[in-house]
Amino acid sequence: MITPFRQFVLKVHSRCDLACDHCYVYEHADQSWRGRPKVIAPHTVDRVAARIAEHVTRHGLERVDVVLHGGEPLLAGHERLSAIATTLRAALDGHCRLGLHVQTNGVRLDDRFCEIFAEHGIRVGISLDGDRAANDRHRRYASGRSSYDQVIRAVERLRGRRELYAGLLCTVDVANDPIAVYEALAALRPPRIDFLLPYATWDAPPERHSETAYADWLITIFERWEADGRPASVRLFESIVRTTRGEPSLTEAVGLEPSTMIVIDTDGAYELVDSLKVAYDGAPATGHDVFRHALDEVAAHPGVLARQRGLEGLSATCRECPVVGSCGGGLYTHRFRAGSFDHPSVYCADLFKLVSHIQDRTKMSSHAIPYACLDSLATGLGSADDVRLLAQAQRSVRRALIAALRPRAAGEVWELFARMDQDHRDELEQVLAHPYVRVWAVGCLRGEHPVTYLANIAAAAMIRTGQDVELPVAVIGGAVHLPTVGTLHGVGGDTVTLVARSGRITVAGHPAPEWHAVRTVSSGDYSIVLEDADPHRDCHQWPTAGRLAQHEAAAWQEAFEPAWRLIEKEYPQYAQGLRAGLTTLTPLAPASGGRDVSSTARQAFGAVAAALPADPATLALLLIHEFQHVKLGAVIDLLDLFDRSHTGLYHAPWREDLRPLEGLLQGTYAHIGVTDFWRARRHAVHGADRDTAEREFARWCGHTVAATETLAASGALTPVGERFVARMRETVVAWQRELPGLADRPNTAI
């Protein structure tokens, strides 16, 4: 039985306006491009569309993807590309969902192309190798002129049209600085980054300065990407993580999944994977074309079948390798040697090291969220143990962030930090666990915050151990902040020498600064930080309040104590998770009109921010609501619940604006807590208050059920995400049965 094709690379133009010296089309063994038509003819496009439609119907495919490719596809021109898209959609609409894409060097991308792509729903990938120095190493015009400025202009156009922006494709060159490349790409805020190993074979191996040069280069980026909280999807890294968990790969570069891609050239000829052009002249040819052959005939071609045999199709060396389940032997092309593909990849040592490293790092964090924990959290609750597991995983994230800062930190500060980590790890961990330390570290890696603040962290840990301190520290906003300890206000300069002896904390050579110890709020034996001084706390959706006056801090204590008693009495199922993970309450500035506002920050695990509400019950609701975001953010740090490159927008019943998928998921999960709050509240109050609680319960239950349906129908959830959302839905549908008149209609949203 054949495996149907699901991705079609359609060559719409066979020439290019750049002369990249690493291009597999023009610079390697196969030179068949010379005999191809420059641009695909309309009658060829008609046959292509008919063949794909025929294939879709025969195999009942729900979706296929067509990538408009080259050469350089934009050379085909505005009208030709529009006509190609029109033909493909006309042939396939009604038969399946069609994903249209274009992969371009970007130099010709203009507003008219963007209008056409928007009209036809075409997503655009741009080839860019990093910063100017990296990109100019290979991607130049034939004259040697740089293409960098034109490409950046193209990317900026796409950033203004996010629905078109598919991502960036970077060919790895180990001569480039990996962090400079990563930072340049990440700064362009792509939905996805693809790192492509240079096409090479054993007969024409890649340039390298060590056996694992490519692994070392990619691992450097992987560590930084992890430390940054995975700001963009990176297909290679995510595929290794997915295959480690037994999930399918997202790319042919790794994994054992059968290839479902075929290339169609400008003359209508079917070709195997394009990268085979580096092996030998004629390597991609099948001898089939759209005029004489159906796609099922091509699917039976030996060259196609060879890329679909999984483990069986690998060399004996690969079959015995412990990482073969993720590596998959690497890209088929890279196995070629002396007329045969029955060899490990020419990047074998690199792949082994890269896969092993990512698997080790994945295991380090994945232990923190087994399926039993995930299922518990998906109900909207989560026990104290579940939340503690999330907190432990966050520790790994923070450790990776701090490690990534080592090249930037002063040597003596890093040595002090390392000694504290060795001799007083518990005290240091208490400081590192402060939510805004991670906010600082992420901002520092982005160049937004000073690395000298690392000394403040070390000093705070030293003070917690009772040690004397004399250490240069960072001044931010006229203050020296020591996370979890306190703040010296009224300090000038950027760096001063902190002196702490016998419990007295001051600054050398300065008039006595004003010292304020960290504040807390408490109820019974439960106490959390009231954070009104950390310079990195202003990372929430709403502006934070300034330094609280004594009476303002007292007002927070007066509100928190009864709010926490209420949570423990009426919402004990949330109290245990809050105790295990909520460490910090950050006051926000009051909103206009006295409206209740609250927020969390994606990087600040353990912190909830709110403006002081009018009554303790509202504060209890805000804490429960916002801590839902804290929990889900920690889950998303560890697991891919959805396709991060997905750009669809969705209606959230509680908002007027459309939301990206993650925003809808976050809001839905948070409103499970809101729904449950009112569900319990209606049994604890009487009269008009009970009527209000009944109405609120019905409203939020209906909204949340509807939102889970939207999430489930999005088509963008991963298998793990589908499992998570299904359990979210089970929770609220069960509650819905408690509403009058809905006992017999448990799946009906209000």
N, C-alpha and C positions, 0 to 999 in steps of 0.2 A: 504493500500500500504506500502510495507516494505521500510525501509531506508537502502540503500546499505552500506556495509563496505568499508572504504577507507584506513584503517590502520590495518596492521596485525603484531602482535608481535609473532615472530616465535622462540620458544625455541629450540636452537640447541644443548644445553648441560644443563643437569639438576643439575649439581654439581658446587661447587665454591671452589676456592683456598684460599679464605679469610673466616673469621668467624665473620662477622659484627654482633654485638649483636642487631642491630635494623632492621635486614633484615626480610622482610615480607614473604619470601619464607620458611626459615628454622626455624625462631624463634617465629612463631605465631601458631594459632589454626590449620590451614590446614597443614597436613603433607603428602599430596599426592605425593610429590616429591620422597618419599622413594620407591614408586612402579613404577616409571617411568624409561624408558631406560636412561642410562647416556648420550648418544649422539643420535641424530636423525639419522635414517637410510636413505640411498639413496632412497629406494622405497617410504618412507614416504614423502621425499622432492618432489619426482615426483608427488605424489597425491596432496600435498599442492599447487604446482605450477599449476597443472591442475584445481584445484578447484578455485583458484584466477582468472585464465584466463577465466574460465567459467562465473564467477561472473562479471568480467569486461565486457565481451561481452554482457551478458544479460542486463546489466544496462547502457551500453555505457559510461563507466567511462573513463575520459581522463587521470587520474593519480591515482595511488595508492602508498602507502609506506609500505615497509616491514622492520621491525626492528629485527635484529638478536640479540637474547637475551638469558638469562639463568635463574638461575645459572650464570656461567661465560662463555660467548660464545667463548672466545679465547681458552678455554680448548678443543674445537672441533678440533683445529689444523689448520695448514696452508692449507693443501690440501682439507680437508673437507669443510672449509668455502669457498674456491675458487670454489669447485664443487657445493655447494649450490647456490652461486651467479650465476654461469653459468646456472644452471637449471632454476632458476627464470627468468633470462633475456631471455633465449631461449623461455620460455613459454609466456612471456608477451611483448617482443619487437614486435612492429607491431600492438599490440592491445591497448596499453596505454603507458604513460610515467611511468617508475618505479623508485621510490626513494628508494635506499637501504641505511640502517643505521645499525650501531652496537653500543650497549651500553655496556661498559666494565669497570671493575675496573682498567684496564690499566697495571696491574703488568706484564703481559706477552707480551705486545705490543713491537714488534721488527721491524727491517727494512723489514723483509720478509712479515710480516703482512701488513705493509704500502704499499709495492709494490702490494700486492694482492688487497688491498682496492682501490688503485689508478687504477689498471687495470679494476676493476669492478664498479668504480664510487660509492664506499661505503663511507659514511661520518661517522665519529667516535665521539661518545659522551663519556666522561670520568666522572666517579663518584669520586668526591673529596669534602670533607666537609670543606675546608678552609686551614688554616695554619697547621703546623705540630701538634700543640697541639690539634686543633679541629679535625683534621682527625684521629689522634691516639686515640681519645676518643672512637671511635667505629670501625673504619675500620682497623682491625688487622688480622694477621694470628692466627690460632688456638693456636699456642704456645704463643701468646701475642706479637709477634714481629711486629714492625711497618711496614706498607706498603708504607709509605709516599714517600720515596726516589724513589722507583720504579714507583710510579704514576707520580711524577714530571718528571722523565725521559721520560715517555710516552707522557706527555703533551708537553714537549720540542720537541719531535719528530714531533708531530702534528703541532707545531708552525712553523716548517720548511717545512711543507706540508699543507699550508693553505686550499687547496682544499679539504682536508680530515677532517679538524678540525670543528666539529659541535658545540662543546661547553662543558660546565661543569654542572654536576648535583650535587647539594648540599642538603643534608638532614639537616633541621634546628634542632639545639640543642640550646635551650636558655641558657644553661650553658656556651656556647662559647661567646666570645666578638664579637658582630655583625660587628663592623668596621674592626677588625682584619681579620675576615672571608672574608668580602667584599674585602678588600685591597689585600689579598692573592689571591683571585680568579681573581680580575681585573688585577693584575700584570701579569697574564698569558695570557692576551689579548684574551679572548675567544670571538667568535662571539655571543654566547648566554650563559646566566647563568639561570639555572632552580633551584629555591628554592622549596624544597619539604617538606611539613608539615609531621611530622612522622605519619605513618599509625597507627590509633587508633580508638577506638569506645567508646560509652558511658559505655560499660561493661569493657573495658580495656583502660581507659582514658590516655592521655599523661601526662608526668610529667610537672608541671608548678609551678612557685612561685607566680603567680598572675593570675587573671581571663583573662587578655589580654596579657600575657607574650609573646606569639608568635606574636601578632600584634605589640607590642612595639619593639620587636627585628627586625621585617621586616620593620617597619616604619623608624627606625634608618638607615637602609640600603637604603630604598627608598629615604630619604632626601639626603643622600650622593651621591647616583646614579644620582639624579636630578641635584645636585650641580656640579657634574663632567661632566654634559652635556650628560648623558646616553651613556657612552663609549661602552657598550655592550647591546645587547638585553636581557631583563629580562622578561621571558614569563609571570610570574604571574602579575607583575606590568603592563605590556603592555596590558594584557588581561583585567584588571580592567579599564584601560584608554579606551580601545576599546569599551567595553560593556557600559561604561558611555556615549559614543557617539552613541550608537546604532549599533555598528559594532560587528561581531562575535568574540567570545573568541578564544584564541589560545591553550587552555588547558581545560581538563575535570575538573580541580580543581575548576574553577569558570565558571559562565555563564550558560545560559539556552539552549545552542545548544544540539541537540541529539548526543549521543555517536555514533561514526562510527568505533569503534575499537573492534577487537576480538583477543584473544590469541589462539595460536595453540601450544600444548605441544610436547615434543619429541616423544610421541607415536601416534601423530596425533589427539589427542583429542582436540576439541574446548572447550575453557574456557572463562568465562567472565573476566572482568578486574582483573588483577593479585592481586591488593590490597585487594580484597575480602577475601584473605587467612587469614587476621587478624580477620575476623568476627566469623567464625565457621568452623569446619572441613567439607569439601565438598562444601563450599559456592560458589566457582567459577565454579563448574561442570555444564555441560549442558546435558551430556548423549549422545552427538553427536560427530562424528569424521569424518576425511576427507575421510575415506574408504567407509562409508555408507551414508553420508549426504552431500548435497550441501549447500553452504553458505546461500542460501535463506531460507533453513529450520532453520538454526541457527538464522537468522535474525528475525524469528518469535517466538523465545524462549521468555518466560515471563521475564527472567532475562535481556535479551537484551532490550526488549521493555520498561522495567522499567527505563532504563537509557536514554530513548529517549522521555519522556513525557513532558519535559520542566516544565513550571509552574504548569501544572496539576498534575505532579507527586510528588510535594513537600507537606510537612506537612502544616497544616492550619497556624501554626506559621510563616513558611517561606513565604507563599503566601501573608501574611499581612505586611511583612517587607518592609520598604522603599528602601532597597538596594538590593532587590532580583534580579533585572534585571542584576546586576553585579555579585553578590555572587552566584546566582543560587542554593542556598542550600549547596554549597560546594561539595566536592568529595562524591560520592554516598556511598562509604565505611564508611566514617566518620559519617554517619547518623544512623548506626546500634545500636539498643538497645533492649535487651530482645526479640530476634527473629523477629524484625521488623525494616524496614528502614524508617518508616513513622515518622521521627523525624528531628529536625534541626541538623546541624553538631555539633559534639563534640567540634569543634572550632568556634562555632557560635559567641561568644563574640569577638573573635579575628578577624573573618572575617568582622563583623559589623564595628569594629573600623578601620581596615585596609582599607576596601572599602570606608568608610566615609572620612577618611583622604585623600586618593588618589583622591576621587571625589572633595573634597574641593580644593585641590591643583590644580587639572585639571581645575576646573572652574575658579580659580584665573588667570590662564594663557590662557585658551581657549577663554575667552572673547576677547582676543587681536586679534583674527584672525577669524572672522565669514566668512561664505562662500563667501559673496560678496567681502570681502577683499581678500580672497584667489584667487577667480576668476580674480580679477583685477591684482594681482601680477603675476598670471600664464600667463598673456599675455606678460610678460616680462617687464611691466611698473610698475604700482603702484603709486597711488596718494600720496601727502604729508600726508594725513590722514592715508593711508594704512601703510606707513613707520613709522609714529608716533605710530601706534598700535603695530608694531613690536618692536619698541624701548621700549614701555611700558612693553611688555612681557619680553624683555631682563632685565628690571629692576627687575622683579620677579626672574629671573635666578641668577642675581648678589646677590640679597638679600639672596637667599638660599645658595649660596656659602659662603657668609660672615657668615651666621648663623652656617654653618658647621664648621667654624674655631673657634668658641667660646671655645670649650674645650682646645684648644692649646694656646690661647692668654693669655697674662699676665692679671691678674684681673684688675689692675688699668687702663691698656690701653683699655680693653673692656668696663669698666665703662665710660671712657672718650668718647669712640666711641658711646656708648648708649646715653650719654647726648647730644652729637652733633646731633644724630639722632632725639632726642626729641625736642631740642631747635632750631636747625639750619638745618632742614632736606633738604631744597632746596640746600644749599651750599654743604652739604655732598653728595647729589645726583649728583651734577655736577662733583664732584671728582670721585665718584663711576662709573659714566657713561664713564669715560675715558677708551678707549678700552682695554688698557693693564692692568687695574686693574683686569679684569676677567682673563686675561692670568696669572697674578700673583696668584690669588686665586686658580685656577685649579692646577697650579704647586705646590702651597703650600700644597694642600690636597694630592698631590702625593709625598710630601717630597722633592720637587726640589727647592723650594724657601723658604726664612725665613719668619716665621709668624710675626716676629718683624716689618715687613714692614707695618703692620696694623697701627702702630703708625705714619708712614709717611703719610698715607691716612688721618688719623684724624688731623694731624698737617696741612696738606694742606687745609682741610676744615676750620680749625680755622683761618688760615691766610686769607682765602677768606672772612671771616666775619669781619676781622680787629682786632681779638683778639690777645693779647700777648700770646706767646708760650714759654714754657720751658719744653722740653719733650725728653726722650731717644728715638732715632729713629735708623733705620737700615742704615748701610753703605754698598753699593753694588758697587763693582768695583772702590773703591776709591772715591765714590760720594754719597751725600745724595740727593735723588730725591723726589720731592714733586709733585705728578701728578697734572697737569693743572696749576701749579704755577711756578716751575723752579727747578734748580739743583745747589747744592753746590759741586764744584769740588775740588780735592786735599785734601781729608779727609781720615785719616788713621783709622784702627780698623774695628770692626764689628758693634759696636753700639756707638753712641756719643749723647751728649745732644744738641738738637737744641734749639736755642734762637732766637725768633722773637719779636722785640719791635719797635714800631714807624716806621714800614715799613722796618727796617733793619733786615736781616736774616743772622745768623752766627752760629758758633759752639762754645760752652763753652770750654775754656782751649786749643784751637787750634790756631795756626797762622791764620790770616785772609784767609779763603778759597775763591775761586773764584766763585762768584754768577752769574748765567745766568738765567734770567727770561725765561719762556716758549716763544717760537717763534710762530708766526702765519703767514699765507699768506691770502690775502684778495682780493676781487674784489667787488667794490661798497659796499653794506651793508652786504655782505656775507664773513665770516671769519672762518677759521679752523686752528687747531693747526698744526704746522710743527714740527713733533716729531722726534728730533735727539738726545734725551738724555735718554729717559725712559729705564731702565735696562732690561725691560721685552719685549722690542719691537722686539728683534731678534728671532721671532717665525715664520717668513715667509719662503717661499720656497727659497728665495734668501737672501744672507747676507745683513744686513743693512749697511748704510754708518755710519761713525763715526760722531763725533761732527762737524757740518758744520762751516767752516770759514764764516766771514761776507759776503764776495763776493759770496760764494756758496749759502747762504741763500737768498741773493739778486737775484741770478739767478732763484731760485725757485719762488720768488715773480714775477719776470718778465715773467716767463712762465705761472704761475697760472692765473694772471689777464686776459690775452687775452683768455686763454683756457676756463675760466668760462664764459666770455662774449660770446664765440662761442657756448657753451652749452646752455646758456639762449636764444640765438638768433635762432639757428638751431635745438636744441633738447630740447625744453621747456618741453616736456612730461617726460624727464628724470630729468630736472633741479629741479622740485618740489620735487621729491623723494630724490634726492641728498641733497637738502637743509635740509630736515627733518631728514636725517640719517647720512650723511657724516660729521664727526667731526674732523677727523685726517688724515693727509697726512704724511707718513713716508718715508724718502728718503732711497733708496737702493743703494748699491755699484754699480758702472757701470759694465755692463757685458762685456766680451771680445768681441772685434770686433765692439763695439758700438751698439750691439743689444739692442732693447727696451725690458725691463723686468718689470714686475709688479706682484703684489701678494696680497692676503688677508690671514688672519689667522683665522681658524675656531672659535676660542674663542674671537676674537677681533672685536666685532660688532662695526661698525662705522669707522673703519680704512681701508685705502687703502695705499699700499706701492708701490713705483715705483722708478726706476732710472730716473734721469732727461732726458727727451727725447729731440730731436733736435728742435722740433717746438711745438707750442701751440696746433695745431690740434691733434697731436699724444697724447699729455697729455690729451686732452678732451676724445679721444677714450679710453685711459687707465682707466680714472676715470669712464666712463660709463661701460666699460667691467668689471672692478673689483667690482664695487658696485653691479652688478648683483649677484656676489658670496656672498656679505654681506647680501643681501636680502634673498637669498635662504637658506643660513646657518641659519638665524633667523627663517625661516619657518620650517626647519627640526628640530630645537630645540623644536618646538611646536607640530608638526604633523608627524606621520609616513607615509611618502610618498612611502616607499618601505620596503620590508622584510629585516631587518637589519642583519639577519643571512645568507642572500643570498651571495654566494661566486663566482657567475659567473663573467666572464671577457668578455668585449665587445669591439668591434672595434669603435673607435672614428675617424671620417674622417679626423680630423686635426692632428692626432698623429699616430706614428708608433706602439707604444706599446698598448697592450690591457688594458682596464680600468675597475675597479670595477664599479658596478652600480651607486653608489653615485658620483664617479668621472665623469662618463658619464653624469649623470643628471646635475651636477654642470657646466660642460663644455658646455652642450647644452643650458642651461639657460643663461649662460654668453654670448654665441655667438648669442643669439637673440639680445642682445644689440649691438654686433659688426655688425651684419647684418643690423640693423636699422641705425647704424651710416653711413655705406656706402650707404644705400638706400637714406638717406637724403643728403649725401655729394655730390652725383652725380648731384643734382640740384643746388648746391651752388658754384661749380667750373666749369672751362671751359678748353677746349683744352685737352692736354695730361692728366691733372689732372682729368678731367671728364672721360676719357677713363679708367684710373686706378680705379676710384670709381665704374664705371659700372662693371669692371671685378671683383673687390672685392665683390661687392654686389651679383653678380651671384655666385661667389665661396662660400661665407659664407651662402647664402640662401640655396644652394644645400646641403652643409654639415649639416646645422641645421635641414632641413627637414628630411634628411636620419637618423640623430641621434634620432629625435623624433620617427621615425618608429622603430628603434632598441629598444628604451625604451619601447614603447607600446607592442612590441612582447616579451619582456623579461620574462613575467609571474611572475615577482617579485614585481610589483607595488601593493600597497594597493588600495582599492576603491578610497580613497582620492587622492592617487598618480596618478591613472588612469585619474581622473578628471583634475588634475593639468596638466599632460602631454598632454591631449587632447586639452586643451586651448592653451598650448604652440604651439602645432602643427597647430591649427587654425590660429594663428598669422602669422607664417612663410609661410604657404601654401597660405594665402591671398596675402602676398608680392610676392610670387613666380609668381603669375599671372601677375605681372608687367614686367616680363622678356620677351624679344622678343621671339616669337615662342612657348611660353608656355601657352598662353591664353586659349587654348582648352584642356590643360593637367594639370589641377591644382593640381593633386595629384602625379605628377611625380617628383621624386628627380633628381636633376642635377647630 
